Amino acid sequence: MATNLQQKKTVAANEGFTELGHIKPFKTAWKIRVKIVHTWKQYTTFTGETIEMILADIKGTLIHATIKKQQLTKFQRLVVFGEWRIIENLQLTRASGKFRATKHPYKMSIMNSTIITRCPSLSNDFYVDPVAFENILAEDVLNEHILIDVLGQVVSVGQIKTSAQNEKPKKRLEIQLRDTSDQRLSCTLWGRFADTMWEECHKQESGIVICLIRCAKLNSYNGNRSVSNAFDMSLMLLNADYTIVDEFMANLPKDNLQIIFEEEDKTNCRLSKDKDDYINQFPLSTISDLLEAETEGKFKIICTVYHIDMEYGWYYFECVKCKGTCYIIPKEENKPISKTKKPLFYCPGCDKEVSKAVSRFKVTVDVMDATGESKFILFDTTALKVLKKTTTQILEGQYDEIADPSCVPEPLPSLVGKTFMFLASALTANITEGKETYKVAYVELGDAKKEVDNTEESELPTDPKDVISIDQDQDAISHENGEGYNTATTTPSSKRKEDPNDVSEQSSTSKKVCLPSITSAIEDASAPAINENEGTVDEIQDNIGEKEKLSN
């Protein structure tokens, strides 16, 4: 009798509740009991600030849930990590994208009609399910778009490095984890995750650090697998008081392995030496040496910029899909503006009209030293290094074709009159085909600290906000681009000189400053020196005539 009564109570308690594995989007009137096992705040341009959650039911099935901006005030106080809740009336949509927080085929959204109430605790489990290292390292076993749980012992820690991305410094830390079978896995931590790991490892220098990462991202590079935190979606716990962590520590090899720290001084010295060795392998040359080159090579030249060549403009558009040059499709006159999405660019590589492109630098400058003059072309990395602004910032949202090439947008005129050390490349086209424009692989100003930046081999990431489309889409772009390969970079064969008096202000695509050539100014500056030492041309001729009379 007692057993039957217990079963009836259990059935009554479960009556009306549906397991997460059985809910589907054909209706919203679901009633579930779940535990909040992970929460984070998220901000996007389209949805604003939202609260994201990972919910688990008693059987351990997980689902990603979202509380949108409109419902934050109503439900935010009920979102408490580690507590159980009853949720009624919810919306389900297909789970998709590159960062899926769970394996569940659907994603849950909280609606205005949703009811969230407190519920007694049904389990103390946090439903972490670490993936075996052998499955992470193996190819074609895991879906890289689904985030995973990772559990391992920290065995080595690198140095925190800072790199500039989108003009913001970003910290990065490389560590290595091992599992109970001593298999190793590389892990990259970004931002605050890097700081937290660094501090804990130095605090436990002679001890053990067990790292548990919920919602870790899978990475593949050259056939090698690794993991990293997925922005703020991830949760990292060090030496957490979980049963699964205690069991993991009990099964580790009994070798008293201590954390290995990478030595900072040796690393920095090695990197500095590599940079110096790279740039110092090229002797200091002149423009004359570059023009007379008979074989391909790089020439380190110190010279002065005296003119910005605008004959072919200063930027081009790159197709987001194929990374080739694409061209703006002119707007038809007297055509009403349509709100429908229409292609904005034509891409010869894709051989079709495309709606997304990104602007890239292609700045041609006239340079001179004591031995001659030449034309250098600066693509994205080199141009960005000296201009300190991106093409998107300079264009200020205006992408029409250049109307007046005599007007140069800021900050390009700031280059004129400055002396740089360029590493220019003499290519076959320069030597055998007479191409007068030389590509720049490295640049630095004056006695600035040398930082090697070989733009022929380096990659410049595409900022999603720089992607131009008719509907201003801002999809994340994972591919990192070089400096304008597959682009038409032909340069005029003649060196143009402009009369400062002929330049007039005209409207153009962005903020512009009219920039006359300073060649005439350089010539005018040199003329007085000759007159002071030798006199005018007429005086010199008269002196020569008098000397001839005396000799006769």
DABELNOR-V333696 format. One record per residue. N is the residue number from 1. RES is the residue in three letters. SS is DSSP state (H for helix, E for strand, L for the rest). Layout:
BEGIN
n-><N;N>
res-><RES;RES>
ss-><SS;SS>
END
This chain:
BEGIN
n-><1;2;3;4;5;6;7;8;9;10;11;12;13;14;15;16;17;18;19;20;21;22;23;24;25;26;27;28;29;30;31;32;33;34;35;36;37;38;39;40;41;42;43;44;45;46;47;48;49;50;51;52;53;54;55;56;57;58;59;60;61;62;63;64;65;66;67;68;69;70;71;72;73;74;75;76;77;78;79;80;81;82;83;84;85;86;87;88;89;90;91;92;93;94;95;96;97;98;99;100;101;102;103;104;105;106;107;108;109;110;111;112;113;114;115;116;117;118;119;120;121;122;123;124;125;126;127;128;129;130;131;132;133;134;135;136;137;138;139;140;141;142;143;144;145;146;147;148;149;150;151;152;153;154;155;156;157;158;159;160;161;162;163;164;165;166;167;168;169;170;171;172;173;174;175;176;177;178;179;180;181;182;183;184;185;186;187;188;189;190;191;192;193;194;195;196;197;198;199;200;201;202;203;204;205;206;207;208;209;210;211;212;213;214;215;216;217;218;219;220;221;222;223;224;225;226;227;228;229;230;231;232;233;234;235;236;237;238;239;240;241;242;243;244;245;246;247;248;249;250;251;252;253;254;255;256;257;258;259;260;261;262;263;264;265;266;267;268;269;270;271;272;273;274;275;276;277;278;279;280;281;282;283;284;285;286;287;288;289;290;291;292;293;294;295;296;297;298;299;300;301;302;303;304;305;306;307;308;309;310;311;312;313;314;315;316;317;318;319;320;321;322;323;324;325;326;327;328;329;330;331;332;333;334;335;336;337;338;339;340;341;342;343;344;345;346;347;348;349;350;351;352;353;354;355;356;357;358;359;360;361;362;363;364;365;366;367;368;369;370;371;372;373;374;375;376;377;378;379;380;381;382;383;384;385;386;387;388;389;390;391;392;393;394;395;396;397;398;399;400;401;402;403;404;405;406;407;408;409;410;411;412;413;414;415;416;417;418;419;420;421;422;423;424;425;426;427;428;429;430;431;432;433;434;435;436;437;438;439;440;441;442;443;444;445;446;447;448;449;450;451;452;453;454;455;456;457;458;459;460;461;462;463;464;465;466;467;468;469;470;471;472;473;474;475;476;477;478;479;480;481;482;483;484;485;486;487;488;489;490;491;492;493;494;495;496;497;498;499;500;501;502;503;504;505;506;507;508;509;510;511;512;513;514;515;516;517;518;519;520;521;522;523;524;525;526;527;528;529;530;531;532;533;534;535;536;537;538;539;540;541;542;543;544;545;546;547;548;549;550;551;552>
res-><MET;ALA;THR;ASN;LEU;GLN;GLN;LYS;LYS;THR;VAL;ALA;ALA;ASN;GLU;GLY;PHE;THR;GLU;LEU;GLY;HIS;ILE;LYS;PRO;PHE;LYS;THR;ALA;TRP;LYS;ILE;ARG;VAL;LYS;ILE;VAL;HIS;THR;TRP;LYS;GLN;TYR;THR;THR;PHE;THR;GLY;GLU;THR;ILE;GLU;MET;ILE;LEU;ALA;ASP;ILE;LYS;GLY;THR;LEU;ILE;HIS;ALA;THR;ILE;LYS;LYS;GLN;GLN;LEU;THR;LYS;PHE;GLN;ARG;LEU;VAL;VAL;PHE;GLY;GLU;TRP;ARG;ILE;ILE;GLU;ASN;LEU;GLN;LEU;THR;ARG;ALA;SER;GLY;LYS;PHE;ARG;ALA;THR;LYS;HIS;PRO;TYR;LYS;MET;SER;ILE;MET;ASN;SER;THR;ILE;ILE;THR;ARG;CYS;PRO;SER;LEU;SER;ASN;ASP;PHE;TYR;VAL;ASP;PRO;VAL;ALA;PHE;GLU;ASN;ILE;LEU;ALA;GLU;ASP;VAL;LEU;ASN;GLU;HIS;ILE;LEU;ILE;ASP;VAL;LEU;GLY;GLN;VAL;VAL;SER;VAL;GLY;GLN;ILE;LYS;THR;SER;ALA;GLN;ASN;GLU;LYS;PRO;LYS;LYS;ARG;LEU;GLU;ILE;GLN;LEU;ARG;ASP;THR;SER;ASP;GLN;ARG;LEU;SER;CYS;THR;LEU;TRP;GLY;ARG;PHE;ALA;ASP;THR;MET;TRP;GLU;GLU;CYS;HIS;LYS;GLN;GLU;SER;GLY;ILE;VAL;ILE;CYS;LEU;ILE;ARG;CYS;ALA;LYS;LEU;ASN;SER;TYR;ASN;GLY;ASN;ARG;SER;VAL;SER;ASN;ALA;PHE;ASP;MET;SER;LEU;MET;LEU;LEU;ASN;ALA;ASP;TYR;THR;ILE;VAL;ASP;GLU;PHE;MET;ALA;ASN;LEU;PRO;LYS;ASP;ASN;LEU;GLN;ILE;ILE;PHE;GLU;GLU;GLU;ASP;LYS;THR;ASN;CYS;ARG;LEU;SER;LYS;ASP;LYS;ASP;ASP;TYR;ILE;ASN;GLN;PHE;PRO;LEU;SER;THR;ILE;SER;ASP;LEU;LEU;GLU;ALA;GLU;THR;GLU;GLY;LYS;PHE;LYS;ILE;ILE;CYS;THR;VAL;TYR;HIS;ILE;ASP;MET;GLU;TYR;GLY;TRP;TYR;TYR;PHE;GLU;CYS;VAL;LYS;CYS;LYS;GLY;THR;CYS;TYR;ILE;ILE;PRO;LYS;GLU;GLU;ASN;LYS;PRO;ILE;SER;LYS;THR;LYS;LYS;PRO;LEU;PHE;TYR;CYS;PRO;GLY;CYS;ASP;LYS;GLU;VAL;SER;LYS;ALA;VAL;SER;ARG;PHE;LYS;VAL;THR;VAL;ASP;VAL;MET;ASP;ALA;THR;GLY;GLU;SER;LYS;PHE;ILE;LEU;PHE;ASP;THR;THR;ALA;LEU;LYS;VAL;LEU;LYS;LYS;THR;THR;THR;GLN;ILE;LEU;GLU;GLY;GLN;TYR;ASP;GLU;ILE;ALA;ASP;PRO;SER;CYS;VAL;PRO;GLU;PRO;LEU;PRO;SER;LEU;VAL;GLY;LYS;THR;PHE;MET;PHE;LEU;ALA;SER;ALA;LEU;THR;ALA;ASN;ILE;THR;GLU;GLY;LYS;GLU;THR;TYR;LYS;VAL;ALA;TYR;VAL;GLU;LEU;GLY;ASP;ALA;LYS;LYS;GLU;VAL;ASP;ASN;THR;GLU;GLU;SER;GLU;LEU;PRO;THR;ASP;PRO;LYS;ASP;VAL;ILE;SER;ILE;ASP;GLN;ASP;GLN;ASP;ALA;ILE;SER;HIS;GLU;ASN;GLY;GLU;GLY;TYR;ASN;THR;ALA;THR;THR;THR;PRO;SER;SER;LYS;ARG;LYS;GLU;ASP;PRO;ASN;ASP;VAL;SER;GLU;GLN;SER;SER;THR;SER;LYS;LYS;VAL;CYS;LEU;PRO;SER;ILE;THR;SER;ALA;ILE;GLU;ASP;ALA;SER;ALA;PRO;ALA;ILE;ASN;GLU;ASN;GLU;GLY;THR;VAL;ASP;GLU;ILE;GLN;ASP;ASN;ILE;GLY;GLU;LYS;GLU;LYS;LEU;SER;ASN>
ss-><L;H;H;H;H;H;H;H;H;H;H;H;H;H;L;L;L;L;L;H;H;H;L;L;L;L;L;L;L;L;E;E;E;E;E;E;E;E;E;E;E;E;E;E;L;L;L;E;E;E;E;E;E;E;E;E;L;L;L;L;L;E;E;E;E;E;E;L;H;H;H;H;H;H;H;H;H;H;L;L;L;L;L;E;E;E;E;E;E;E;E;E;E;E;L;L;L;L;L;E;L;L;L;L;L;E;E;E;E;E;E;E;E;E;E;E;E;E;L;L;L;L;L;L;L;L;L;L;L;E;L;L;H;H;H;H;H;L;L;L;L;L;L;L;L;E;L;E;E;E;E;E;E;E;E;E;E;L;L;L;E;E;E;E;E;L;L;E;E;E;E;E;E;E;E;E;E;E;L;L;L;L;L;E;E;E;E;E;E;E;L;H;H;H;H;H;H;H;H;H;H;H;H;L;L;L;L;L;L;E;E;E;E;E;E;E;E;E;E;E;E;L;L;E;E;E;E;E;E;L;H;H;H;L;E;E;E;E;L;L;L;L;H;H;H;H;H;H;H;H;L;L;L;L;L;L;L;L;L;E;E;L;L;H;H;H;H;H;H;H;H;H;H;H;H;H;H;H;H;H;L;L;L;E;E;L;H;H;H;H;H;L;L;L;L;L;E;E;E;E;E;E;E;E;E;E;E;E;E;L;L;L;L;L;E;E;E;E;E;L;L;L;L;L;E;E;E;E;L;L;L;L;L;L;L;L;L;L;L;L;L;L;L;L;E;E;E;L;L;L;L;E;E;E;L;E;E;E;E;E;E;L;E;E;E;E;E;E;E;L;L;E;E;E;E;E;E;E;L;H;H;H;H;H;H;H;H;L;L;L;H;H;H;H;H;L;L;L;L;L;L;L;L;L;L;L;E;E;E;L;L;H;H;H;H;L;L;L;E;E;E;E;E;E;E;E;L;H;H;H;H;H;L;L;L;L;E;E;E;E;E;E;E;E;E;L;L;L;L;L;L;L;L;L;L;L;L;L;L;E;E;L;L;H;H;H;E;E;E;L;L;L;L;L;L;L;L;L;L;E;E;L;L;L;L;L;L;L;L;L;L;L;L;L;L;L;L;L;L;H;H;H;L;L;L;L;L;L;L;L;L;E;E;E;L;L;L;L;H;H;H;H;H;H;H;H;H;H;H;H;H;H;H;H;L;L;H;H;H;H;H;H;H;H;H;H;H;H;H;H;H;L>
END
